[in-house]
Structure formats: structure tokens, C-alpha cells
Amino acid sequence: MSAEEVFHYEVEKSDDEKAGVTTTIKCHGKLVSGTTGELKNTVKELIPEGGNIVLDFADLQYLDSSGLGVLVGLKASAMREGQCRLTLENLSPRVKDLLSLTNVASLFAS
């Protein structure tokens, strides 16, 4: 795997009186079948804590069907828990198109 294919992320937490606790996960690289496990485990551990979880894709270069599947699964888990809001931000045009084509965009709009 070359350097640009490596997926990594940083987790930042903030607390706001109005919004409550927000955990932002800044994603870098490619979210593909070989790299989804760590993100999935990290987010799954955060969901029971409640609050807002934001996946920031400003530096995400690529998302494949495995990455998309993990996002849908995490959103379903967050909705099931009921006390957590999972959102995506800073999507590239390609990722926006992928979410639209697969009818997943509406899932993350709620």
C-alpha cells in the first residue's frame, strides 16, 4: 500500500452548551475494504456515549462499496441507539455522487 492509500484519522471532542458533546473524526486517505475495520470499531464504541458524531471527509481521497457499507451500518447503529446523531461533512463531489446514486444521501440527511 502506498502512502496515499493508507487510511488514518484523528478524533476530536468538543462540548457546547447548546449542541452537547460532539466527536469529530477527521478521515484521511482511502476508506476501502482493507481499511474500514478500525473506523467501524472506533465509531461503534462512541455510539453508546450519545451526542453528535461527525465524520469529516475533507481529506478523504476515495470511498468504495465496503466503506459505504460501513457508513450505512454505523448510521443504522446510531439510529437504533436513539441517543446519538451521526453525520457526514465536507464531502467531495465524488463521494456526494456515490451517496446519491446509492440512495444513501437521504439516510444521512436525517
N, C-alpha and C positions, 0 to 999 in steps of 0.2 A: 504494500500500500504506500502510495506517495504521500508527502506531507499534506497536500491539499485534500486528500481523501480521508484523512483522519478526522473523526468526529470528536469534538470535545465541547464542554460547556462550563459556564460559571453560574453559581446560584447566588442571588442577592435577595435579601429580605428587607422589607420596609414596613413600618407601621404608621398608619394615618388614622386620625380620629374618625373621619367620615368613611373612608374606604376599608378600614381594618387592616389586617395583615395581608401584604402582597408579596408573593415569592416570584421573582423574575428569573427565568432560566434562559441565559443568553447562549444560543446554539451556534456553533461554528463547524464548517466542513460539510460533509455529506451524511445525511440520515438515510442509510440504506440497510439492507438485511443484516449485514455483519456488524452494524453499529447501533442498532436500536435498543438492545438489551439494557445498557446502562441507563439511558434516558428513561426507559419504561420503569425500571426499578426505582429510580430517584423520584419520579413523579408519583408513582403508586404509594411510596412512603409518605409523601406530602399530603395526599388527598384526605386522609383521616383528620389531619390538623385543621382542615377547613380554610376559610379565607379565599383569596384570589391567587391563582397560579397563572402566570403569563409565560408563554413560550415565545421568546423574541427570536425571530428568524432573520434579523438584519444581515447576519453573516453566514446564513445557511446557503451553500452553493448548490445543493441538489437534494431532492427528496424522491424516493422511489415508492413502489407499491407497498413494500414492507414498512417503510416509515409512515406512510399514510395509514396503514392498518393499525400501527401502534397508536397514532394520534386518535383514531376513532375509538379504539379500545380504552384509552385513557379518558377521553371525553365521556364515554358511557359509564366508566367507573366513577368519575366526578359527579355525574348526574344522579347515579344510584345512591351515592353517599348523601347527596342533598345539601351539604353544608359547604361545598367547595365550588368555585367557579373557575373553569379552565378556558383560557382564551389564547388566541394566536395574534401576534402583532409583527409589523414590519415584514410582510410577505413580499417576496419577489413576484414579478408578473408571471413567471413560470409556475410558481407554487400556487398563486391565485387561480391560474387557469386549471391546474391539476385538481384543486379543490372544487372548482366549478364543474368541470367535466365529470367528476365522480359524484356529484351532488352532495359533497361533504361540506361545502361552504355554508349552507344553511344550518347545519349542525353546530358550527362554531359561531354562528351569528346570534345564537340564543344564550 
